[in-house]
Amino acid sequence: MQLANRFLAGTLLAVLAGAASSQAPAPALTRTVVARGDVSVPGREAVAARVDIAPGGVSGWHTHPGDEISVVSEGEVVLMVAGQAPRKVVAGEGFVIPAGVVHNARNEGTSPTRLVGVYVVEKGKPLASPASAPAP
């Protein structure tokens, strides 16, 4: 009986461990598109998105196929732009990233950071593309 209980307990632990490891971790950054539409520049569109960065989350180095105009609505973020010193952007402040510029954002706080991002980008291209970190 004791052997059967140990086997059952071991099997249960293995199943629970497998279920826990098969769940993908929540992404550090999510973009939720809330509006999309044509602009006056042929071949371009405006995309408005809610951007959420988890506590301790990093967006990863990336670029956009157009300009990004963002405002931090909650929390704060450390903005890293290739060729510039990192800077903290807090709620109520904004920033502009020109097309193709490699950048990254990190939430060093303990609560989520929320931004409103507006992107004026080339139609048909991904909103963001991974990029290599710039050399120091």
C-alpha positions in Angstrom: 0.0 0.0 0.0 2.8 2.4 0.9 4.5 1.7 -2.5 1.3 2.4 -4.3 0.8 5.7 -2.5 4.4 6.8 -3.3 3.8 5.9 -7.0 0.6 7.8 -7.1 2.2 10.9 -5.4 5.2 10.7 -7.7 2.9 10.5 -10.8 0.8 13.4 -9.6 3.9 15.6 -9.0 5.2 14.7 -12.5 1.9 15.6 -14.1 1.7 18.9 -12.2 5.3 19.8 -13.1 4.7 19.0 -16.7 1.6 21.2 -16.8 3.4 24.1 -15.1 6.4 23.9 -17.6 4.1 23.6 -20.6 2.5 27.0 -19.9 4.2 29.7 -21.8 5.4 32.6 -19.6 3.5 35.9 -20.1 5.2 38.2 -22.6 7.1 41.1 -21.1 5.5 43.5 -23.6 2.1 43.4 -25.3 0.8 45.7 -27.9 -3.0 45.9 -28.4 -4.0 47.7 -31.6 -7.0 49.9 -30.9 -7.2 51.8 -34.2 -5.7 51.6 -37.7 -6.2 53.8 -40.7 -4.8 55.4 -43.7 -2.9 58.7 -43.5 -2.2 61.4 -46.1 1.1 59.8 -47.1 0.6 57.1 -49.8 1.7 53.7 -48.6 1.6 54.6 -44.9 -0.9 54.0 -42.2 -1.4 55.1 -38.6 -1.7 52.4 -35.9 -2.7 53.4 -32.4 -1.9 50.8 -29.7 -2.0 50.3 -26.0 1.4 49.0 -24.9 1.9 47.2 -21.6 5.2 46.3 -20.1 5.3 43.9 -17.1 7.3 44.8 -14.0 10.9 43.9 -14.8 10.0 43.4 -18.4 12.1 44.4 -21.4 10.7 45.0 -24.9 13.9 43.8 -26.5 15.9 45.7 -29.1 13.7 46.4 -32.1 12.8 48.8 -34.9 9.6 50.0 -36.6 8.9 50.6 -40.3 7.9 54.1 -39.5 7.8 56.7 -36.7 6.7 55.9 -33.2 5.1 58.6 -31.0 4.4 57.3 -27.5 3.2 58.7 -24.2 3.6 56.9 -20.9 0.1 56.8 -19.2 1.1 54.8 -16.1 4.4 53.9 -14.5 7.7 54.6 -15.9 10.1 53.1 -18.4 13.8 53.3 -19.2 14.1 54.1 -22.9 17.3 53.0 -24.6 17.9 54.4 -28.1 21.0 53.5 -30.2 23.6 56.2 -29.8 22.0 57.9 -26.9 22.2 57.6 -23.1 19.3 55.7 -21.5 16.7 57.9 -20.0 13.7 57.5 -17.7 10.3 58.4 -19.1 7.5 58.8 -16.5 3.8 59.0 -16.6 2.7 62.1 -18.5 5.9 62.2 -20.6 6.4 61.1 -24.2 9.0 60.3 -26.8 9.4 60.0 -30.5 11.5 57.3 -32.2 12.2 57.9 -36.0 11.7 55.0 -38.5 14.3 52.3 -38.4 16.1 53.5 -35.2 17.1 50.6 -32.9 15.6 51.0 -29.4 14.6 49.1 -26.3 12.4 49.8 -23.3 12.7 48.4 -19.7 10.2 48.6 -16.8 12.4 48.7 -13.7 9.4 49.2 -11.5 7.2 46.8 -9.5 4.0 47.7 -11.3 3.0 47.5 -15.0 4.0 50.4 -17.3 1.3 51.4 -19.8 1.9 53.5 -22.9 -0.2 54.8 -25.7 1.8 54.4 -28.9 1.0 55.8 -32.3 2.9 54.4 -35.2 2.9 55.9 -38.7 4.3 53.0 -40.7 4.6 51.4 -44.1 1.5 49.4 -44.9 1.9 45.6 -45.0 5.1 45.6 -42.8 5.2 44.1 -39.3 4.7 46.8 -36.7 8.0 45.9 -35.0 11.0 43.8 -36.0 13.7 42.4 -33.7 17.1 44.1 -34.0 20.6 43.5 -32.6 21.7 45.5 -29.6 23.9 48.3 -30.7 27.6 48.1 -29.8 28.4 50.1 -26.6 
